[in-house]
Amino acid sequence: MDEFLQKLNDTFIVDDRWKYLTNGLKTTLIITLFAVMLGMALGFIVAVIRATHDKTGRLKVLNFISKIYLTVIRGTPVMVQLLIIYYVIFASVRIDKTLVGILAFGINSGAYVAEIVRSGIMSIDGGQFEAGASLGMNYNKTMTFIILPQAFKNVLPALANECIVLLKETSVAGYIALEDLTKGGDIIRSVTYEAFLPLIAVALIYLVIVVGLSSLVGRLERRLKKSDRG
Amino acid sequence: MKNTTKGIISACIAAAVLIIAGCGQSSSPAPASTASAQSEGGSAIPNTVFSADDLAGKVIGTQIGTTGWIFAGDVENAEVEAYNKAADAIQALKQGKVDAVIIDSEPAKVFVDKNTDLTILSDPFVEEEYSIAYKIGNDELGKKIDDALMAIKADGTLDTIVSHWIGDDPDHVSYTPDSSVARSGKLIMATNAEFPPYESMESGEIVGIDVDMMRAVCDRIGMELEIENMQFDSIIAAVNSGKADVGVAGMSVTPERQKNVSFTQGYATSTQVIVVRK
């Protein structure tokens, strides 16, 4: 027991080492939050472009660009993308690494969000478009006010899942010397040479955030259900 | 069928876009280097560190868990960036993302040899000694290795290995394991093959002073050497948890490390140096 307390003290208390975890957590949350926002924005735009092309045959060029984006991003690992953005795209520039992280994870997440949202749009019955048309709405209006709200509800669980995946994927940010939560644990591990406590602490923090996120999404889903009939 | 063709075409175009982007990157610094050709290899971002005193308030690149990383933490107001590999820190230095890199002198020489735009500052930090780490309490193994080290120091084997890898005589063979030795059991050596000339990857194999030295040690103690390549900051944990028998990775003895592993006698001395852009 004494030994355990000693290790607890070494891992978290000495030299205020817990700060590596709290500062790392802050970085992780900032990257995740902004990357989710960027990913959602990119994803919705790409999804609408792709769905519009599928349904009406318009936006050929944009659809083509979107397809390349999806192929490249989904075909390469996020860690490689992160390294490419840091060492290749921003070579010879001193750039804020948090921004690099947000860009890399946001652009990566956007590709997955796009396919999730597109599947949502495709899941809406074609009759809904006709209903919009019969009300005198044009395509854009039908998409914005009739299709997307229903699609969003359908894909909410998948989107929440994507957020969770994104949060955990940010753990590779340490490769560009970004001090996120995982790297915070690594730093403690490299001064104390004690693996158990820092790793378990890091894992628990991720777990708590994910459980919190899941319960928030559950609440949102119940809220949106209220508008369902019967 | 049509979809497959489309998929293939878009994949090709995606690859082309990547390649073009890559070319754009590699060719874009070219005009800059021609412009500064007079100053011979002058980098786009000028160096601001000329002595150890200049480090205060600067961005220092290091490899996580190394003594350089510990030293950098003591520099006043400096921002320390802990990369997973020394080579990544060096790359960041070349790209102007950090102002200086603190690293062991021998790897520094290798990196500077390979990167003409980098140089080593003349004032080194304190001298330190590299030792082999083994699990606390495993004194039987520690004693055997210590004796073997003593023997290869005495008969000049270690000197030959070192002179092969550092400077003097790169042509002669460093060390050939003695095939007549009867071996019982494996000695698992944890290392981080990112640290030339002590250990690095060469055509798929881990080579270097530490590797050859351990082959010589294994010939003396009659064991078979097995090398595990891992992150530097995982080596002590690996030795501690019994995943490896020894940690040999150009590792110097520090009080924090000694709390967790035992060390043999030293086998090489080294200093920490500051690497900067020219």
Interface residues (C-beta under 8 A of the other chain):
Chain A: F64 K67 I68 T71 V72 G75 Y87 V88 I89 A91 S92 V93 R94 I95 G174 Y175 I176 A177 E179 K183 D186 I187 R189 S190 V191 T192 Y193 E194 A195
Chain B: G7 S10 A11 I13 A14 V17 L18 A21 G22 Q25 P29 A44 I45 G61 I64 G65 W69 I70 E81 A82 Y83 N84 D88 A89 Q91 A92 Q95 G96 K97 D233 S234 I236 A237 N240 S241 E256 R257 K259 N260 V261
